[in-house]
Structure formats: structure tokens, C-alpha cells
Amino acid sequence: MAGVEGRVALVTGASRGIGRATAELLAARGARVVCVARSQQDLTQVGLESVAADLGTIEGCTHAVADTEKRLGPIEILVCNHGIGSAHERVIWEQDPDIWSETMRVNLDGPFHLSRLVLKGMVERRYGRVVYTSSTAGLVAEYAGSAYNSSKSGLLGLMRSVAQDGGQYGITSNAVLPGWVQTEMADRSAEQEAIDRNMTTDEVWQERAALYPANRVATTDEVAETIAFLASEESSGVSGESIRVALGSVW
């Protein structure tokens, strides 16, 4: 199996959580990985090649792509995993328009710019793998999360567009839709929910686990394994797909 060995992979949101687990797994399987996040200090802890950039700006996306290709060569695998969560959101009539704008800028505009910058080279080389981390909230909206829900739904539209535009050039484009995973971002939302509902964070996580037949939430490694498959040569027959990693639940 050729997998990802020797392929140049750019993984965003890679300093922690799902992104870090994915970057480490791809590297362990022989990919040449560059990790991107906003904090260089956090990236240093990962121990892989890295670029610090704000992926909510065209300039940051351009820098991440250019620096990766300068160091390692053309990008063959793009994993768009970075994003802002919904812990700070409110019901839509109380939603701050600035939160909407920032969430769209990071969660949707960033992946668009990265895709636009990377796809041209993939087309020229007739090969590419693009994987987006959406969310089950992209299909089933969560309460008081209009910006997050909309951005994750939009990401699925972007994914399908890339699949259509790039399909004839040997490029696949897919999305993983994790349910609850106990990452730092999800912990922040649990902490806020605990405050709002006058309960403990542990009780929030127990409720979340109860949503799944396995009575637990998915792990970062489980999501990373799915991403790694979609990033591999063996996934050539899969494109335009949204794959839940949610232990059998709609969430």
C-alpha cells in the first residue's frame, strides 16, 4: 500500500486536538508534514515542521502555502482542520455580528483560500487529496450556534465544489464530520454550558457521551484515522463525501 508515504502534506489547526493527531499520524506513515496554527509556541510542542499563520486572512493562507512549498515542495495533501468553536455564541437574535464575521473568516474563508492556492498545482500534477474537518453540526444544527453551524455547512459545499472542479485531474475532496470529541475547543464549550446550566463540566461531558450508542465520545485518534485514509492513495474512489465520525449517532 502506497498510502501517504513521501507525500507533502499541509495540516492546519495542527498544534492540538484533531489536527495534531492527524499530523502525527500522517508523519508516522511517511508523509512529509508541515503543521500550521497561529501560535508558534504551541506548534513547537508538536515536533514537526511548522508555519505560524493566521488562516483567517488571505495573507496568512498565502504565507502558509508558500513557506510549505519552499521547504518541502509541492503540496499533495491538504487537510483543512482549523476553526473557531461556538462556545461564545448566543441565540441568533442576540448574536454579535462580529462573531458571525470572524467565524466565517476563519472557518470558511480560510479553507477557500487554501484550496484556491493549492489546487492549481494539484491540477498541473494530476494528483491531490483534500480533506476538510466539518462537524455533525454541519448537518444537524446545534442550539445557539448560527455562525458555527453555517460555517460547517458551508464547508461541505466547498468540499463538493472542489470534488467537482478537481475530479478530472486525479484530485479527491472529502470531509470528516466529527461528533463530540474532547478537545480543548470542546472543553471550552463544555465549561460555558456548565456555567449556563449550573452544573459541572464532567456532567456536561457525561450528557454528551450519552448521545452515542457506545456511551462515549469519539477520540482524536479515531478522527485522524479517517482523515489519514481520505488523504491516502487508496482513497481514490471516494470523493465528494461527508463521513461522520460519531459512533453511530447523528451528533
C-alpha positions as CSV (number, residue, x, y, z in Angstrom):
1,M,0.0,0.0,0.0
2,A,1.4,3.3,-1.1
3,G,-0.7,5.3,1.4
4,V,0.8,8.7,2.0
5,E,4.5,7.8,2.1
6,G,6.7,10.6,0.6
7,R,3.7,12.9,0.0
8,V,3.9,16.6,1.1
9,A,1.0,17.3,3.5
10,L,-0.1,20.7,4.9
11,V,-2.3,20.2,8.0
12,T,-4.0,23.2,9.6
13,G,-5.0,23.6,13.2
14,A,-2.3,21.2,13.9
15,S,-1.0,22.4,17.3
16,R,-3.6,20.4,19.2
17,G,-6.6,18.2,19.1
18,I,-7.7,16.5,15.9
19,G,-5.1,18.5,13.8
20,R,-2.2,17.4,15.9
21,A,-3.3,13.8,16.0
22,T,-3.7,13.9,12.2
23,A,-0.3,15.5,11.6
24,E,1.4,12.9,13.8
25,L,-0.3,10.0,12.2
26,L,0.5,11.2,8.6
27,A,4.1,11.7,9.6
28,A,4.3,8.3,11.2
29,R,3.1,6.8,7.9
30,G,5.8,8.5,5.9
31,A,4.2,11.8,4.8
32,R,6.3,14.9,4.9
33,V,4.1,17.1,7.1
34,V,4.0,20.8,7.8
35,C,1.8,21.9,10.7
36,V,0.0,25.3,10.7
37,A,-1.6,27.2,13.6
38,R,-1.5,30.7,14.9
39,S,0.9,30.1,17.8
40,Q,4.5,29.1,17.1
41,Q,5.0,28.2,20.7
42,D,2.2,25.6,20.5
43,L,3.5,24.3,17.2
44,T,6.9,23.8,18.7
45,Q,5.5,21.2,21.1
46,V,4.4,19.0,18.1
47,G,7.9,18.5,17.0
48,L,7.2,18.6,13.2
49,E,7.9,21.1,10.5
50,S,5.6,24.1,11.2
51,V,4.5,27.5,10.0
52,A,2.7,30.1,12.2
53,A,0.0,31.9,10.3
54,D,-3.4,33.5,10.7
55,L,-5.5,31.4,8.3
56,G,-8.4,33.8,8.6
57,T,-6.6,36.1,6.2
58,I,-5.5,35.8,2.5
59,E,-2.0,36.8,3.6
60,G,-1.8,34.1,6.2
61,C,-3.0,31.4,3.9
62,T,-0.6,32.5,1.2
63,H,2.3,32.5,3.6
64,A,1.4,29.0,4.9
65,V,1.3,27.6,1.4
66,A,4.4,29.4,0.1
67,D,6.5,28.5,3.1
68,T,5.5,24.8,2.9
69,E,6.3,24.5,-0.8
70,K,9.6,26.4,-0.3
71,R,10.7,23.9,2.3
72,L,9.3,20.6,1.1
73,G,8.0,21.1,-2.4
74,P,4.5,21.0,-4.0
75,I,1.6,20.2,-1.6
76,E,-0.1,16.9,-2.4
77,I,-2.3,16.6,0.6
78,L,-4.3,19.5,2.2
79,V,-6.0,18.9,5.5
80,C,-8.1,21.9,6.5
81,N,-8.8,21.3,10.1
82,H,-8.5,24.7,11.8
83,G,-11.6,26.5,13.1
84,I,-13.4,28.5,15.7
85,G,-15.9,26.8,18.0
86,S,-19.3,28.0,19.2
87,A,-18.8,28.4,23.0
88,H,-19.0,32.2,22.7
89,E,-22.2,32.2,20.5
90,R,-25.7,33.1,21.5
91,V,-29.2,32.6,20.1
92,I,-29.4,34.3,16.7
93,W,-31.4,37.4,17.9
94,E,-28.6,38.0,20.5
95,Q,-25.7,37.1,18.2
96,D,-22.9,39.6,17.8
97,P,-22.4,40.2,14.1
98,D,-18.7,40.4,14.7
99,I,-18.7,36.8,15.9
100,W,-20.5,35.8,12.7
101,S,-17.9,37.6,10.6
102,E,-14.9,36.2,12.5
103,T,-16.3,32.6,12.4
104,M,-16.9,32.8,8.6
105,R,-13.5,34.4,8.1
106,V,-11.6,31.6,9.8
107,N,-13.9,28.5,9.3
108,L,-14.9,29.1,5.7
109,D,-12.9,31.8,4.0
110,G,-9.6,30.3,5.2
111,P,-10.3,26.9,3.7
112,F,-11.4,28.5,0.5
113,H,-8.2,30.5,0.1
114,L,-6.0,27.5,1.0
115,S,-7.9,25.4,-1.5
116,R,-7.6,28.0,-4.2
117,L,-3.9,28.3,-3.7
118,V,-3.1,24.6,-3.6
119,L,-5.5,23.3,-6.2
120,K,-3.8,24.9,-9.2
121,G,-0.6,22.9,-8.6
122,M,-2.6,19.7,-7.9
123,V,-4.3,20.1,-11.3
124,E,-1.0,20.6,-13.0
125,R,0.4,17.4,-11.4
126,R,-2.8,15.4,-11.9
127,Y,-2.9,14.4,-8.2
128,G,-4.2,15.7,-4.9
129,R,-6.1,14.8,-1.7
130,V,-8.1,17.5,0.1
131,V,-9.8,16.8,3.4
132,Y,-11.9,19.2,5.4
133,T,-12.9,18.9,9.1
134,S,-16.5,19.9,9.2
135,S,-18.8,18.7,12.0
136,T,-22.0,16.9,12.6
137,A,-23.3,20.4,13.3
138,G,-22.9,21.0,9.5
139,L,-25.8,18.6,9.1
140,V,-27.8,18.9,12.4
141,A,-27.6,22.4,13.8
142,E,-26.8,22.8,17.4
143,Y,-28.6,25.3,19.7
144,A,-27.2,28.9,19.8
145,G,-24.6,28.3,17.1
146,S,-25.7,30.0,14.0
147,A,-22.2,31.1,12.9
148,Y,-20.6,27.7,13.6
149,N,-23.4,25.7,12.1
150,S,-23.5,27.8,9.0
151,S,-19.7,27.8,8.5
152,K,-19.6,24.0,8.9
153,S,-22.4,23.6,6.4
154,G,-20.6,25.9,4.0
155,L,-17.5,23.8,4.3
156,L,-19.4,20.9,2.9
157,G,-20.4,23.0,-0.1
158,L,-16.8,24.0,-0.6
159,M,-15.7,20.3,-0.4
160,R,-18.2,19.3,-3.0
161,S,-17.2,22.1,-5.3
162,V,-13.5,21.0,-5.1
163,A,-14.6,17.4,-5.8
164,Q,-16.4,18.6,-9.0
165,D,-13.7,21.0,-10.2
166,G,-10.8,18.7,-9.5
167,G,-12.2,15.3,-10.2
168,Q,-10.9,15.0,-13.8
169,Y,-7.4,15.8,-12.6
170,G,-7.0,12.9,-10.1
171,I,-8.0,15.1,-7.1
172,T,-10.3,13.9,-4.4
173,S,-12.1,16.1,-1.9
174,N,-13.9,14.8,1.2
175,A,-15.0,15.9,4.7
176,V,-15.0,14.3,8.1
177,L,-17.8,15.2,10.4
178,P,-16.8,14.5,14.0
179,G,-19.4,14.4,16.7
180,W,-18.3,15.4,20.2
181,V,-14.6,14.9,20.7
182,Q,-12.9,16.0,24.0
183,T,-10.5,18.6,22.6
184,E,-9.6,21.9,24.1
185,M,-12.1,23.7,22.0
186,A,-14.9,21.3,23.0
187,D,-13.8,21.7,26.6
188,R,-14.4,25.4,26.4
189,S,-17.9,24.9,25.2
190,A,-18.5,22.4,28.0
191,E,-17.2,24.9,30.6
192,Q,-19.6,27.6,29.2
193,E,-22.5,25.2,29.1
194,A,-21.8,24.1,32.7
195,I,-21.9,27.8,33.8
196,D,-25.1,28.4,31.8
197,R,-26.9,25.4,33.2
198,N,-25.5,25.4,36.8
199,M,-23.8,22.0,36.5
200,T,-20.3,20.6,36.4
201,T,-18.2,20.2,33.3
202,D,-18.0,16.5,34.0
203,E,-21.8,16.3,34.0
204,V,-21.8,18.1,30.6
205,W,-19.4,15.5,29.2
206,Q,-21.5,12.7,30.6
207,E,-24.5,14.0,28.8
208,R,-22.6,14.3,25.6
209,A,-21.3,10.7,25.9
210,A,-24.9,9.5,26.4
211,L,-25.8,10.8,22.9
212,Y,-23.8,7.9,21.4
213,P,-24.6,4.1,21.4
214,A,-21.1,3.5,22.7
215,N,-21.8,5.8,25.7
216,R,-18.6,7.7,25.0
217,V,-17.4,10.4,22.6
218,A,-15.0,9.8,19.7
219,T,-11.3,10.3,20.2
220,T,-8.9,12.5,18.2
221,D,-7.1,9.4,17.0
222,E,-10.4,7.9,15.6
223,V,-11.0,11.1,13.6
224,A,-7.3,11.2,12.5
225,E,-7.5,7.6,11.2
226,T,-10.4,8.6,8.9
227,I,-8.6,11.7,7.7
228,A,-5.5,9.7,7.0
229,F,-7.4,7.2,4.8
230,L,-9.0,10.0,2.8
231,A,-5.5,11.5,2.4
232,S,-4.1,8.3,1.1
233,E,-3.7,7.0,-2.5
234,E,-6.0,4.1,-1.6
235,S,-9.0,6.5,-1.2
236,S,-9.0,7.3,-5.0
237,G,-12.6,6.0,-5.4
238,V,-14.0,8.3,-2.6
239,S,-14.7,11.9,-3.4
240,G,-17.4,14.5,-2.6
241,E,-18.3,12.5,0.6
242,S,-19.2,13.6,4.1
243,I,-18.2,11.0,6.6
244,R,-19.5,11.1,10.1
245,V,-17.1,10.0,12.9
246,A,-19.8,10.0,15.6
247,L,-20.1,6.4,16.9
248,G,-23.4,5.8,15.2
249,S,-25.2,9.0,16.3
250,V,-26.5,11.9,14.2
251,W,-24.4,14.1,16.5
